[in-house]
C-alpha cells in the first residue's frame, strides 16, 4: 500500500513536500496471518496531522481485509515526518489513534543482540518491497535534505529487531506476534552495526508485553519506544 502513497496523497501533499518525508513511526496490529495466495483490499485514510519540532507529522491508517470473506487481517498506523515543513496550526488527530505502550523504566537490558547491516541492505529492501524512496538509494538526494548518507529503511530496522525478539522470546514462531509498534528516532547507515536491546518483559491479560530499542553505530536510539505484544506462553 505504501508503493503508491505519493499518488494517493498528491492532492494534499505536493511532490516536493513528499520528498521531505522521513518514516517516523509504525504501529501494526495483526488480526490473522497473511498467507501466500491471499488477496487483500487495503483502505487508507489520514488519521493525524500534527505540528512537531522537526516539521509536520502525518499519520496514515491502513486497514487490510481479505477479499474472499472480508475478514480483518491487520491495521497499520504509519507516521511520516515532513522535515522542515511547517504546520499552519497545532494540527489534529482522530480519537482512535493508538498510543505506543511504554515501560516503566529499566536499569539494564535483559539481553542484547548485535546485527551487522550489509552495505547493500537498503537497495535490497527497496527492490524487494517495491517501496521506492530515493533517500534510501541516492546519496545525492539523501544529502540534499540534510542526511549524511543513504539510510536503511525504518521498517527494515524494525523487521530485524522483530526477528531477534521472535527468536529470543516467541520460540522462533512469528505466529505468536499480535502487535508491534515503535518510533524511528535516528538513522541507520548501511554498512554499520546495530544492537537490539530488550528492556522489559511483563505478562498481562492480553499476552506478554515486551519493550525494546535499537542502538545505532553512533550509540543513539535508532528505534525508541519499541513495543511488541506476544500471545501468552503456554
Steps between C-alpha positions, in 0.01 A plus 500: 500500500798732553620466140238747371464726804643794309227467239230448762597817688589711195200730545603569861880481495688624190790292369761746635347465848487119478874503427562634852318209668691271735335196659435594864287227659325167453220324686375172355217297652472149354155339485589182311801366307565611144550184295637445147216528252292739712358802319455806716304821463673798660306805614690808615426832663691779668466456875705794624685814390707641787748783542838378627838659567654337190207577270154354449405144594241328279356167621319280249284207605488192277238229545570166331211261435484163324302538177369142524300539822558870591671394823733748668869413454689797646482866596808714449571855609802639318642841584703716262689812607505779241838644594506877508135533391311729734146410607261798482370426852549236770325239285246236598463126542224240513391360835583150372872573461671250735783584737815290514511324840825581682690330779521646849874543475792259508850466638667260259374319188386143557702400194678652198547380144750655258419508126725603212317693227613416147624793289232410242218435751303815409519424128386140556208611716404766244501247216327215684220712648455729198481790747712743300618799700828662389642591842570126534682457170628843383779670694438826315133517599565383856767766550277754328251484790768506768578131552866392516450203267232263377317343792349159564121496485344529845281196440811301403659587834174415677478166317850406616405587859178299474696201367737507797216535751299219340806275515570585865149541642245325274652156445609613150134502397379828339140374533526601867527870412181703558620859488817698420563871543795738510633845421792557266718754676838485327657366184662166416764518228558188287836342578473574872402292806186527713414353840151378592430527874206348686418742780200346676280190502164476676209259478151652498140429407556539126828308483870560554601867474854578385683831475811540287725747325767497227834678540684614187875525437504855644362357829169681443152349510411418140176351632348614829177411677511160332209280608388148415204299625529122483248228569524378857744210531335169577 
